[in-house]
Amino acid sequence: MHLRNILLVPIAPHLSVDRAVVLAEGSSVSITVRSGNTVLSVDGQSAIDLDENDRVDVRAAEYAARFVRFGDPGYFYRNLNAHMNQPHL
């Protein structure tokens, strides 16, 4: 099964919506900055400073990303669980 959804995740959800927003295929979102001190970070890229009245349009690209998984599907969660159970120094 393939889903071509868009997932928007706020970095500071206590300031706006309280959870991620999933958009259906073909959806788009337009965000207009209403104040200064705003930055945009997409998929872990370096942050971009935005000015008041700047607009960001979000929509799916015409092409899909392909990912390679070297471990079995549960590897990420087992690894995360192992790290979370480590005592902190």
C-alpha positions as CSV (number, residue, x, y, z in Angstrom):
1,M,0.0,0.0,0.0
2,H,1.3,3.5,-0.9
3,L,0.1,6.7,0.7
4,R,1.0,10.0,-0.8
5,N,0.0,12.1,2.2
6,I,1.7,15.2,3.6
7,L,2.6,15.3,7.3
8,L,3.0,18.7,9.0
9,V,4.5,18.5,12.4
10,P,4.8,21.7,14.6
11,I,8.0,22.1,16.5
12,A,6.4,24.0,19.3
13,P,2.9,22.5,19.4
14,H,2.0,24.2,22.7
15,L,2.0,27.5,20.7
16,S,-0.5,26.4,18.0
17,V,-2.1,23.0,17.2
18,D,-1.3,20.2,19.6
19,R,-0.4,17.4,17.1
20,A,0.7,16.6,13.6
21,V,-1.6,17.3,10.7
22,V,-2.1,14.7,8.0
23,L,-3.2,16.0,4.6
24,A,-4.7,13.9,1.9
25,E,-3.0,13.5,-1.5
26,G,-3.5,16.6,-3.6
27,S,-3.9,18.9,-0.7
28,S,-1.9,22.1,-0.2
29,V,-1.4,24.5,2.6
30,S,-0.4,28.2,2.5
31,I,1.1,29.7,5.6
32,T,1.6,33.5,6.0
33,V,4.0,34.8,8.6
34,R,2.3,37.4,10.9
35,S,5.2,38.3,13.1
36,G,9.0,38.4,13.1
37,N,11.4,35.9,14.7
38,T,10.0,33.0,12.5
39,V,12.1,30.3,11.0
40,L,11.3,27.5,8.6
41,S,13.0,24.1,8.7
42,V,12.0,21.4,6.2
43,D,13.1,17.7,6.6
44,G,16.0,18.5,8.9
45,Q,17.6,21.1,6.5
46,S,19.1,24.3,7.8
47,A,16.6,26.8,9.1
48,I,15.5,29.7,6.9
49,D,14.6,33.1,8.5
50,L,11.2,34.3,7.5
51,D,10.0,37.9,7.6
52,E,6.6,39.3,8.3
53,N,4.2,38.7,5.4
54,D,6.4,36.0,3.9
55,R,4.3,33.1,2.6
56,V,5.1,29.4,2.5
57,D,3.2,27.1,0.2
58,V,3.3,23.3,1.0
59,R,2.3,20.7,-1.5
60,A,3.5,17.3,-2.6
61,A,6.2,17.1,-5.3
62,E,5.5,15.3,-8.6
63,Y,8.1,12.7,-7.8
64,A,8.4,10.3,-4.8
65,A,11.4,9.7,-2.6
66,R,12.7,6.1,-2.4
67,F,14.3,4.9,0.8
68,V,16.5,1.9,1.4
69,R,16.1,-0.1,4.6
70,F,19.1,-2.1,5.7
71,G,17.6,-3.6,8.8
72,D,14.3,-5.3,9.4
73,P,11.2,-3.1,9.8
74,G,11.4,-3.2,13.6
75,Y,15.0,-2.2,13.9
76,F,14.4,1.5,14.5
77,Y,12.0,0.9,17.4
78,R,14.2,-1.7,19.1
79,N,17.2,0.6,18.8
80,L,15.1,3.6,20.2
81,N,13.9,1.4,23.1
82,A,17.4,0.3,23.9
83,H,18.6,3.9,24.0
84,M,15.7,5.0,26.2
85,N,16.4,2.3,28.7
86,Q,20.0,3.4,29.2
87,P,20.8,5.2,32.5
88,H,21.6,8.9,32.0
89,L,25.0,10.1,33.4
